[in-house]
C-alpha cells in the first residue's frame, strides 16, 4: 500500500504524469456523465455534474499547455532532420510529426486567448486549425508505428533465417517483442484519439459531430489508460 502511494505521489510530482492522470479523469468523467445523462431523472443531473468536471479538467490542461511550446521546440531542435534515423520513411514521418506538433500549440493558444477575450478575434477557426493539426499528428504517428512494426518484423525474420542463437539472441528477441507490443498499443491509442479528433471537425467531415458524449469519453479513456500503462512500465519505442 505504501509503495503504491509513493508511486502515485512520484507520478503526480511530474508534469507529464499529472497530465496523464488529469486526462484520464477528464475523459472518464465525460464517459460516466454521458451515460448517466441518457438515464434521465436524477441521474441526468449527476451526469451533468460529471460533464462539468470533465470540462473544467479539459480547460485546466489547455491552460497548462501554454507552457509546452519551448519543450516541443527543444525536442524538435534536438531531432533536427533525423540524421540518426537509418530509415528514410521514419525520418520523413518524424519530421512531419514534429512540424504538426509545433504548429499545434500556437493555434491552440490563440484559440484559448480568443475565448478568454485576451485578444479580439474569433476562436472557431483557430480551434479548427489546432484540431486538424492534432489529427494530422496522430495519423503520422500511426504511420510511423506501422513502419516500426514492418522493420521489427523484418529484423526478426532475418534472425530466424540466420538461425542465430545464444543469450544475446534471446534478449534481442525479447526486446523486439516488447517494442512490438509498445507500438501496437501506440497505434490503438492514436486511433482512439483520431476518432475523437474527427468528431470535433466541422459537420459533414466523415463522422464529425456524431459521437455522443459517452463515446467521446470512452475513446479518450482508452487512449489515456494506454498512456498511463506505458508510463508505468516505462514503455518506449526508441529507434529501429
N, C-alpha and C positions, 0 to 999 in steps of 0.2 A: 504493500500500500504506500509506504513511504517512498519507495523507488518510483512508483507511478506518479506520485505527487511531484517529485523532484523533476522528472522528465517533463511534466506539464509546465512546471514553473520555468524550466530552461527554454522550452518552446515559446512560451509567452514573452520571454525576455528578448527574443529576437524579432525583428520587424517581419521577416518572411514567415516565421512560424505563427506569429499573431495574425497576420493577414490570412493565412491558410485557415486558421480556426474561425476567424470572423466570417470569411467567405462561406465556410461550411454551415455556420449558424444562420447566415443570411439566406442561403438557398433552402436550408432545412425549414426555416420559419415560413418561407414562401410556399413550400410544398404542403406543410401542415395547414397553413392558413387557407390555401386554395382548396384543399379537401374539405375543411370544416365549413367553408362558405357554401359549398354545394349541399350541405346537410340541412341548411335553413334553421329557423328559430334561434335559440340562444347560442347554438354552436356557430352560427354565422357571425355573430358579434365577436365571439372569441377568435374566429378566423380573421376578421378584420384587424384585430389587435396583433395577431401574428404577422399579417401582411405589413402593418405599420412598423413593427420591429424590423422586418426584413428591409423595408425602405430606408429606415434610419441607418442600419448597418451598411447598406449599399452606399449611402451618401457618405458615411464615415470612410469607406475605402476609397471613394472618389477624391475626397479631400487629402487623404494620406498620399495618394498617387501624385499629388502636386510636386512632391519631392523626389520622384523617381527618374526624372529626365537625366540628371547628372550620372547616376549609376548606370543607366542604359547607355549613355554616350560613352562612358568609360569602358563598358563591355564591348561596344561596337568598335571603339578605337583599338582595343586590345586584339580583337579578332581581325580587324583590318580587312584585307582581301582574301583571308583564309589561306595564306601560304602554307600553313601547317596541314591542311587537308590534302590527302593524296587523290581523292576522287573529285573530278571536276563538277559533277552534278551536285554533290554535297556542298561544295564551296559556293556554287551559284545560289542554291536554295537557302543556305545560311545567311549569305549577304542580303538577299531579298527579304528574308525574315527580319533581319536587324533593321533594315530600312523601314519596313512597315511598322515595326515596334517603336522606332524612334519618332516617326511621324504621328503615331497614335497619341502620344502624350500631349503635345501642344494642342491638338484638335480637341481632346477631352478637356484640357484646361480652359480653352476659350469657351467651350460649351458650358462648363461649370460657372465661369465668370459671368457669362451672359445670363444664366439662370439666377445668379446671386445679385444681378444688376450692378456688378462691378464695372462692366463695360456695356455700352449700348449697341447691341446687335442681337439678331435672332439666333437662338441656340440650336434650332432644329437641324439646320444643315451641318453644324459642327458635330452634333451627336451622330448624324448620319455618317459623316466622314470617319469619326472615331470607330463606329461600329463596323463600317466597311473595312477599315484597316485591321481591326481585330480579327474579322473573318478571314481576310487575306493571310494574316499571320498564322492563323490556325490551319488553314489549308496548306500553306507552305510547310508548316511543321509536320503535318500528316504525310506529305510527300517525302519530306526528309527522313522521317521514321521508316517509311516503306523502303526507301533507298538503303537505309542502315540494315534493315532485315534482309534485303537482297544480298548485300555484301557479306553479312554474317553467315547466311546460308551457303554462300559461295566458299567462304573460308572453311566451314565445317565439312563441306563436300570434298574440298581439297585435302583436308586432313585424313578423311576416310579413304580417299583414293591412294594416298601415300602410305596408308597403314601405319601412321605414327602411333607410338605407344609410350608408356612411361608416365611418371608422376606429373611432369610438366605438361604433357598432352592432356591428362585428366583435368588438371587445373584450368588449362586453356578452354577445354570443352565446357567445364562448369561455369566459367566466367562468361563465355559466349551465350550459354543458355540463360543465364541471369540477365544479360544485356538484351536478349531477345524478349524476355518477359517484360523488362522495363519499357522497351519500345512499343510492345503491343498495348501495354497499359497507357502509354502516352497517346497512342492512336485513339483508343476508346475515349480517353479524357477529352482530347481535342475534338472528336466527333460530337460528343455530348455538348461541348461549348459551341461548336459550329452550328448545331441545330438551333440553339438559342440566339446566336448572332443573326441567323437568317430570319428568325421570328421577329427580331427587332428592326428589320429593314422595312422600307415603305411597303404598304399594302400592294399586292399584285406580284411581288417578287417571291416565287416559289410558295412556301407556306407562311410567309410573313404575316404576323398578327393573328394567326390561327390557334396558337397554343393557349390553353387555359393556364392560369397561374400555377396550379399544382404541377403541371407538366414541365413548365419552365423551372420550377423548384427542383423537380426530380432530376432533370438533366444536369442542372448546376450542382446538385448534391452528389450525384455520381462522379462528376469531374472533380469536385472538391475532396471527396473521400479518397479518390485515387491519389490526389496530390498529397494528402495527409499521410497516406500509406507510403508513398515514395519518399517523403521526408523522413518518416520513421525508420525505414530500412536503409536510408542513405542511398537510394537508387539514383544512378546517373549513367547516361548512355556513353558519354565520352566520345572519342573519335575512333573510327574504324580503320 
